[in-house]
Amino acid sequence: MRPGPASGGTWKNARVPTCLILLAPSANHVYAGQAPALSAAEIALTCPGVQDVRQTTVAGIDYLELDVDELSEPRLEALSRASASLACFAREGDLLRPVALPATDLVDDDLVTIPKYQGKTNEQFTRLLVNVTLSALRSSPAARRDSGERLSVLDPMCGRGTTLTTCWLAGHNGFGVEDDTRAVEAMAAHLSTWLRRKRLKHTARTSKVRREGRAIGQRFDAELRLPGAEPLTIGVFTGDTRDSASLWGRRTFDAIVTDAPYGVVHGSHTGSGKDRSPAALLAEALPVWAGQLRRGGALGLSWNTHGLAREDLLAMFVKAGLEPLDGAEWSRFSHRVDSSIQRDLAVAVKA
């Protein structure tokens, strides 16, 4: 779990004109250079009562600076959940006073960071995408967390499950669909091994899925039972994302969060074979996913803008019956991944 500062009070209900956030380093140096701007945009959306988030440097160290009237418990929890937050300080003239961030991860974050493979989405960005998507829910995630209710998040192109395990960190149930059987098997092996090594009470199993008397794929299910809390679950079907609704039946989800194929390491498949652009796949899949969202639910999608313009994707959202969120605060997430990938994210809600 990400640690808070070693000293300092929680500063509940104390007036703190300026707050500084020290960002955690990223193993990916390209992402690390863009993390301050991305984290500033994330905090502005996900932290209640915070609007003006800016980059600043103190004694050669980069921070995010924000003006707040108080560092209340909900605000500290929101700052702690931010994808790159490492430590928090109250600025008093030339001095920085440590402010303890509450531990918000439900399980150890090595669940997400241990797997290493080509094409894996950066863990910090996955957390950012989940946070930003859930901030758009019409029903308050914080209120539902306080009541002990788990949110249900679907990743219909889940790969090896980075989004799903990130949901476990945040206390949400994760569900998925993935057409690469080997990816699902790798995810199942990692999660099963991790649960055993952590000596956590759990069940994990892979079963064959049969429909109308014939095998159509596999399903992996895991349940983690933590003391005094509702169990955390993960469930994944092997299959085509366009069949997600038929695989999951009548089940609906609070949010859908997915990192679309980039057409470089990741490919997308249509009826005619591999398509280097995700546009054709998304045009077919978005109406299916929209039907799996609960009313008031949110869909968050990241994609390579070299293959699909933002305005075209937002038009697809509208055609699927979703309401895209497109103010200035939602347009600050475009960033370079490599020479062939300029990644952005977009969020839409089901009215």
C-alpha positions as CSV (number, residue, x, y, z in Angstrom):
1,M,0.0,0.0,0.0
2,R,1.2,3.5,-0.7
3,P,2.5,5.0,2.6
4,G,1.7,8.4,4.1
5,P,4.2,10.7,5.6
6,A,6.0,9.3,8.7
7,S,4.9,12.2,10.9
8,G,2.2,14.9,11.0
9,G,-1.4,15.1,12.1
10,T,-4.4,14.6,9.9
11,W,-5.3,18.3,10.0
12,K,-9.0,17.6,10.1
13,N,-11.1,20.7,9.8
14,A,-8.0,22.9,10.0
15,R,-7.7,25.9,7.8
16,V,-4.9,25.3,5.3
17,P,-4.5,28.0,2.6
18,T,-2.1,26.0,0.5
19,C,-1.6,22.3,0.2
20,L,1.3,20.6,-1.7
21,I,1.1,17.0,-3.1
22,L,4.4,15.1,-3.7
23,L,3.9,12.8,-6.6
24,A,5.1,9.1,-6.6
25,P,7.7,8.3,-9.2
26,S,6.7,6.3,-12.2
27,A,8.8,3.5,-13.6
28,N,8.0,4.7,-17.1
29,H,10.1,7.8,-17.7
30,V,7.9,9.0,-20.6
31,Y,4.8,8.9,-18.4
32,A,6.7,10.3,-15.4
33,G,7.4,13.5,-17.3
34,Q,3.6,14.0,-18.0
35,A,2.3,12.7,-14.7
36,P,2.1,16.2,-13.0
37,A,-0.2,17.6,-15.6
38,L,-2.3,14.4,-15.7
39,S,-2.5,14.2,-11.9
40,A,-3.5,17.9,-11.7
41,A,-6.4,17.2,-14.1
42,E,-7.4,14.1,-12.2
43,I,-7.4,15.8,-8.8
44,A,-9.4,18.7,-10.1
45,L,-12.2,16.3,-11.2
46,T,-12.1,13.8,-8.3
47,C,-11.3,15.8,-5.2
48,P,-14.4,17.7,-3.8
49,G,-14.0,21.4,-3.5
50,V,-10.7,21.6,-5.4
51,Q,-10.5,23.4,-8.7
52,D,-7.2,25.2,-9.2
53,V,-4.5,22.6,-9.2
54,R,-1.1,23.8,-10.5
55,Q,2.5,22.6,-10.7
56,T,5.1,24.2,-8.5
57,T,8.7,23.6,-7.5
58,V,10.1,23.9,-3.9
59,A,13.8,23.4,-3.3
60,G,14.2,21.7,-6.7
61,I,11.4,19.2,-6.0
62,D,8.2,19.2,-8.1
63,Y,4.8,19.3,-6.4
64,L,1.2,19.9,-7.2
65,E,-0.1,23.0,-5.4
66,L,-3.8,23.6,-4.5
67,D,-5.6,26.1,-2.4
68,V,-8.1,24.6,0.1
69,D,-10.3,25.9,2.9
70,E,-9.7,22.8,5.0
71,L,-8.2,19.3,4.7
72,S,-11.2,17.4,5.8
73,E,-11.2,13.6,6.0
74,P,-13.2,13.1,2.7
75,R,-10.7,15.5,0.9
76,L,-7.7,13.7,2.3
77,E,-9.1,10.4,1.2
78,A,-9.7,11.7,-2.3
79,L,-6.1,13.0,-2.4
80,S,-4.8,9.7,-1.2
81,R,-6.7,7.8,-3.9
82,A,-5.3,10.0,-6.7
83,S,-3.2,7.9,-9.0
84,A,0.2,9.5,-8.3
85,S,-0.2,10.9,-4.7
86,L,2.7,10.0,-2.5
87,A,2.6,12.6,0.4
88,C,0.8,15.7,1.4
89,F,2.1,18.9,3.0
90,A,0.5,22.1,4.4
91,R,2.6,25.1,3.3
92,E,3.2,27.6,6.0
93,G,5.4,30.4,4.6
94,D,8.7,28.7,3.8
95,L,7.9,25.6,5.8
96,L,6.1,22.4,4.7
97,R,4.3,20.6,7.5
98,P,3.6,16.8,6.7
99,V,-0.1,15.9,6.6
100,A,-0.8,12.2,6.9
101,L,-2.8,10.7,4.0
102,P,-5.2,7.9,5.1
103,A,-4.5,4.5,3.8
104,T,-7.2,3.9,1.2
105,D,-6.0,0.8,-0.7
106,L,-7.9,-2.2,0.4
107,V,-5.1,-4.6,-0.6
108,D,-1.4,-4.3,-1.3
109,D,-0.6,-2.6,-4.5
110,D,1.9,-5.3,-5.6
111,L,-1.2,-7.1,-6.8
112,V,-1.1,-4.6,-9.7
113,T,2.6,-3.9,-10.0
114,I,4.1,-7.4,-10.0
115,P,3.0,-8.5,-13.6
116,K,5.4,-7.2,-16.3
117,Y,4.7,-7.9,-19.9
118,Q,4.7,-6.1,-23.3
119,G,1.7,-3.9,-23.9
120,K,0.7,-3.6,-20.2
121,T,-1.0,-0.3,-19.5
122,N,0.9,1.9,-17.0
123,E,-0.5,1.2,-13.5
124,Q,-0.7,4.9,-12.6
125,F,-2.7,5.6,-15.7
126,T,-5.1,2.7,-15.0
127,R,-5.7,4.1,-11.6
128,L,-6.3,7.5,-13.0
129,L,-8.8,6.2,-15.6
130,V,-10.7,4.3,-12.9
131,N,-10.8,7.4,-10.6
132,V,-11.9,9.8,-13.3
133,T,-14.6,7.4,-14.6
134,L,-16.1,6.8,-11.2
135,S,-16.1,10.6,-10.5
136,A,-18.7,10.9,-13.2
137,L,-21.2,8.5,-11.6
138,R,-24.6,10.1,-11.0
139,S,-24.7,8.2,-7.6
140,S,-21.9,9.1,-5.2
141,P,-19.2,6.4,-5.0
142,A,-18.2,7.9,-1.6
143,A,-21.7,7.4,-0.2
144,R,-21.9,3.9,-1.4
145,R,-18.4,3.1,0.0
146,D,-19.5,4.5,3.3
147,S,-22.5,2.2,3.3
148,G,-20.2,-0.8,2.7
149,E,-21.6,-1.4,-0.9
150,R,-19.1,-2.4,-3.5
151,L,-19.3,-0.8,-7.0
152,S,-19.2,-3.1,-9.9
153,V,-16.8,-2.2,-12.8
154,L,-16.7,-4.0,-16.1
155,D,-13.6,-4.0,-18.4
156,P,-14.9,-5.6,-21.7
157,M,-11.3,-5.7,-23.1
158,C,-9.6,-6.6,-19.9
159,G,-6.3,-8.3,-21.1
160,R,-4.5,-9.6,-18.1
161,G,-6.7,-7.7,-15.7
162,T,-4.8,-4.6,-14.6
163,T,-8.1,-2.7,-14.5
164,L,-9.8,-5.4,-12.5
165,T,-7.0,-5.7,-9.9
166,T,-6.9,-1.9,-9.7
167,C,-10.6,-2.0,-8.8
168,W,-9.7,-4.4,-5.9
169,L,-7.3,-1.8,-4.6
170,A,-10.1,0.8,-4.5
171,G,-12.6,-1.6,-2.9
172,H,-14.7,-2.4,-6.1
173,N,-15.6,-5.6,-7.8
174,G,-14.1,-6.2,-11.2
175,F,-15.6,-8.0,-14.1
176,G,-14.2,-8.6,-17.6
177,V,-14.3,-10.1,-21.1
178,E,-11.1,-11.0,-23.0
179,D,-10.8,-12.8,-26.3
180,D,-7.2,-13.9,-25.6
181,T,-7.5,-17.1,-23.6
182,R,-3.8,-17.1,-22.7
183,A,-4.1,-13.6,-21.2
184,V,-6.9,-14.8,-19.0
185,E,-4.9,-17.8,-18.0
186,A,-2.0,-15.6,-17.1
187,M,-4.2,-13.4,-15.0
188,A,-5.7,-16.3,-13.2
189,A,-2.3,-17.8,-12.4
190,H,-1.0,-14.5,-11.0
191,L,-4.0,-13.7,-8.9
192,S,-4.3,-17.2,-7.5
193,T,-0.6,-17.2,-6.6
194,W,-0.8,-13.8,-5.1
195,L,-3.7,-14.7,-2.9
196,R,-2.0,-17.8,-1.6
197,R,1.3,-16.0,-0.9
198,K,-0.5,-13.3,1.0
199,R,-2.3,-16.0,3.0
200,L,-5.7,-14.4,2.4
201,K,-9.0,-16.2,2.6
202,H,-10.2,-16.7,-0.9
203,T,-11.5,-18.9,-3.6
204,A,-10.3,-19.0,-7.2
205,R,-11.3,-21.3,-10.0
206,T,-11.5,-21.6,-13.8
207,S,-14.5,-23.4,-15.3
208,K,-15.7,-24.2,-18.8
209,V,-18.6,-22.2,-20.1
210,R,-21.3,-24.1,-22.0
211,R,-24.2,-22.8,-23.9
212,E,-26.8,-25.0,-25.7
213,G,-24.7,-28.1,-25.0
214,R,-21.4,-26.8,-26.4
215,A,-18.3,-25.2,-24.9
216,I,-17.9,-21.6,-25.8
217,G,-15.0,-20.6,-23.6
218,Q,-13.8,-20.3,-20.0
219,R,-14.7,-18.3,-17.0
220,F,-12.4,-17.3,-14.2
221,D,-13.8,-16.3,-10.8
222,A,-12.1,-15.2,-7.6
223,E,-13.4,-14.0,-4.3
224,L,-11.4,-12.4,-1.5
225,R,-12.8,-12.5,2.0
226,L,-11.5,-9.7,4.2
227,P,-12.3,-9.5,7.9
228,G,-15.4,-7.5,8.7
229,A,-16.1,-6.5,5.1
230,E,-18.1,-7.6,2.1
231,P,-16.1,-10.0,-0.2
232,L,-14.3,-8.6,-3.2
233,T,-15.0,-10.5,-6.4
234,I,-13.4,-10.7,-9.9
235,G,-15.1,-12.6,-12.8
236,V,-13.8,-12.9,-16.4
237,F,-15.2,-14.6,-19.5
238,T,-13.2,-15.5,-22.5
239,G,-14.9,-14.2,-25.6
240,D,-15.4,-11.4,-28.0
241,T,-16.1,-8.0,-26.4
242,R,-19.1,-7.5,-28.8
243,D,-20.6,-10.6,-27.1
244,S,-20.2,-9.1,-23.6
245,A,-24.0,-8.7,-23.1
246,S,-24.8,-12.2,-24.0
247,L,-21.9,-13.5,-21.8
248,W,-23.0,-11.6,-18.8
249,G,-26.7,-11.9,-19.4
250,R,-28.9,-9.5,-17.6
251,R,-26.2,-8.3,-15.3
252,T,-25.5,-4.6,-15.4
253,F,-22.6,-2.5,-14.0
254,D,-22.0,0.8,-12.3
255,A,-19.1,1.6,-14.6
256,I,-17.3,0.4,-17.6
257,V,-13.6,1.2,-17.8
258,T,-11.4,0.0,-20.6
259,D,-8.2,0.8,-22.5
260,A,-9.0,0.3,-26.2
261,P,-6.6,-1.4,-28.6
262,Y,-3.9,0.9,-29.9
263,G,-3.4,-0.9,-33.1
264,V,0.3,-1.3,-32.4
265,V,1.1,-3.8,-29.7
266,H,-2.6,-4.3,-29.2
267,G,-4.7,-5.2,-32.2
268,S,-8.5,-5.0,-32.7
269,H,-10.5,-7.6,-34.6
270,T,-13.5,-7.1,-36.9
271,G,-15.3,-9.5,-39.1
272,S,-12.6,-9.1,-41.8
273,G,-9.7,-9.8,-39.4
274,K,-7.2,-7.6,-37.7
275,D,-7.9,-3.8,-37.9
276,R,-5.0,-1.5,-36.9
277,S,-7.6,1.2,-35.9
278,P,-10.0,0.5,-33.0
279,A,-12.7,2.6,-34.7
280,A,-14.5,-0.2,-36.4
281,L,-14.5,-2.4,-33.2
282,L,-15.6,0.5,-31.0
283,A,-18.5,1.4,-33.4
284,E,-19.8,-2.2,-32.9
285,A,-19.0,-2.6,-29.2
286,L,-20.1,0.7,-27.7
287,P,-23.9,0.0,-28.1
288,V,-23.4,-3.4,-26.4
289,W,-21.5,-1.8,-23.5
290,A,-24.0,1.0,-23.2
291,G,-26.7,-1.6,-22.7
292,Q,-24.7,-3.1,-19.8
293,L,-24.5,0.2,-17.8
294,R,-27.0,1.0,-15.1
295,R,-28.8,4.3,-15.2
296,G,-26.5,7.0,-14.0
297,G,-23.5,4.8,-14.7
298,A,-20.3,6.0,-16.4
299,L,-18.2,4.6,-19.2
300,G,-14.5,5.6,-19.3
301,L,-12.4,4.8,-22.4
302,S,-8.7,5.5,-23.3
303,W,-7.5,5.2,-26.8
304,N,-4.9,6.2,-29.4
305,T,-6.0,9.4,-31.0
306,H,-3.8,8.7,-34.1
307,G,-6.4,6.1,-35.1
308,L,-9.6,7.9,-34.0
309,A,-10.3,11.6,-33.5
310,R,-11.8,12.7,-30.2
311,E,-14.9,14.3,-31.9
312,D,-15.5,11.0,-33.8
313,L,-15.4,9.0,-30.6
314,L,-17.8,11.4,-28.8
315,A,-20.2,11.1,-31.7
316,M,-20.0,7.3,-31.2
317,F,-21.0,7.8,-27.6
318,V,-24.0,9.8,-28.6
319,K,-25.1,7.3,-31.2
320,A,-24.9,4.6,-28.5
321,G,-27.2,6.6,-26.2
322,L,-24.6,8.0,-23.9
323,E,-24.0,11.6,-22.8
324,P,-20.3,12.5,-23.3
325,L,-18.6,14.8,-20.8
326,D,-16.7,17.3,-22.9
327,G,-16.0,20.5,-20.9
328,A,-12.5,21.9,-20.6
329,E,-11.8,19.9,-17.4
330,W,-12.4,16.7,-19.4
331,S,-10.0,17.7,-22.2
332,R,-6.7,17.7,-20.3
333,F,-5.7,14.1,-20.5
334,S,-4.1,13.7,-23.9
335,H,-0.5,12.5,-23.5
336,R,2.3,10.8,-25.5
337,V,3.0,7.1,-24.9
338,D,5.5,6.6,-27.7
339,S,6.1,7.8,-31.2
340,S,3.0,5.9,-32.5
341,I,0.6,6.4,-29.6
342,Q,-1.0,9.6,-28.4
343,R,-3.3,8.5,-25.7
344,D,-6.4,10.3,-24.5
345,L,-9.4,9.4,-22.4
346,A,-13.1,10.2,-22.7
347,V,-16.0,9.6,-20.3
348,A,-19.7,9.4,-21.0
349,V,-22.7,8.7,-18.7
350,K,-26.0,6.9,-19.1
351,A,-28.7,9.4,-18.3
